[in-house]
Amino acid sequence: MTRTRIPGTRFLHSPGPTHLPDAVLAAMARQPMDLADPRVADTIMACEAGLKRLLRTVDGEVFFYAANGHGAWEVVIQNLLAPGALALVPGTGHFSDSWAVQCQALDREVLRTPWAEGRPIDTEAVAQLLRDDRERRIAAVLMVHTDTASGITSDIDAMRAAMDASGHPALLVVDAVASLGAAPLAMDSQRIDVVVGASQKGLMLPPGVGFVAVNAAAQAVAQANPTPRFYWDWTRRAGAMPYNKFCGTPPLNLMAGMEAGLGLLFEEGLEAVFDRHRHLSAAVHAAVEAWSREGAVGFFCTEPSARSVSVTAIRTAPGTDPDAIRRIARERFDVSIAGGLGPLAGRVFRIGHLGDVNAPMVLGALAGVEAAMTVLGVPYGRDGVAAAVSRLASVTSAGPL
Ligand SMILES: *Cc1c(COP(=O)(O)O)cnc(C)c1O
């Protein structure tokens, strides 16, 4: 069913791309500038400084790419993995699997730890592989912070501690694509060597910019890596000129949007942004808890402390089609949610609650999902929205959510 006009607002609750703030849309609605215009360099430098502030890094260098998250993954692979070096990819779901497959496609050897459905990364299994690596061939641990497919966030500090305890010098690389701007991360104090990000999730931008933040240790590993590379080589982006920084023409409008989006995060205050995500995700979790009483739907993530503040994956029992719920939610109630990826296709649906979202948007999305389940006759605990309202009403902070 295709309608030519949709009145009101369509609720976009995929975990990326996410809803765009008006200020970001306005910042991008401009004519491109000639590359010598000083505003080009100013915008890029503002984005660099803003990302460093968001990532809480003084030492890290930020490198941008006109690319999506997969492009930023490739940056890590090409810069850090020399011939003969191993990547250790801790299993956490579809995204860690995809990153590992990308490494292999680029002829890199990969060690993986298995992932257990509904569980965060097994850091003990990671430590064991590091301890077993007597020849020190593992160059880097490629960790997905929030696995967007399963709605599971693994603990960076626990990973760092496991790596430290093993005594192995491998770099810690964290894919924060789905958590950046939603959950706290402190690159320097958590001793993360490389952070990987992309524009279209918590940063509230359209897709199209990928980036990495890289510390001195990771830069040294890249320096010593003879792998032929050009576009992905971050040392080629170290120049001062905007053209050099992007290895060609910068995606100017997206960078203008990024400057505006970062400005919104700082204006709200990072602590407030993270609190908002915590409270809104808790409201979604309260709803799912209520829904799950009838057995047809429930949390995919079985460890409550690992449930993401960005996205919630909801598994369905055999006989309940998650894609039918999605379709009805979108077609009849204008609520767009996401489906299952990889091995979870046809087994889960996902509600995104990151980025430019507030309480009524989350309540509206939950109500749309309830309406879709009602249309389909899916048995669910009827007081999901009420549970979310109660959870939001219990928040005592002064400002709006
Ligand atoms: C979305 C996502 C990616 C991939 O980003 P694309 O822009 O779709 O290539 C990588 N990692 C995580 C954790 C993600 O959520």
The ligand as an ORCA input file, in Angstrom:
! r2SCAN-3c Opt
* xyz 0 1
  C      25.177      0.364     11.591
  C      26.385     -0.289     12.133
  C      27.515     -0.565     11.349
  C      27.538     -0.415      9.854
  O      27.279      0.845      9.440
  P      26.849      1.102      7.916
  O      26.851      2.583      7.881
  O      25.500      0.506      7.744
  O      27.869      0.494      7.044
  C      28.632     -1.082     11.954
  N      28.643     -1.347     13.251
  C      27.578     -1.121     14.034
  C      27.660     -1.447     15.483
  C      26.427     -0.595     13.501
  O      25.351     -0.383     14.279
*
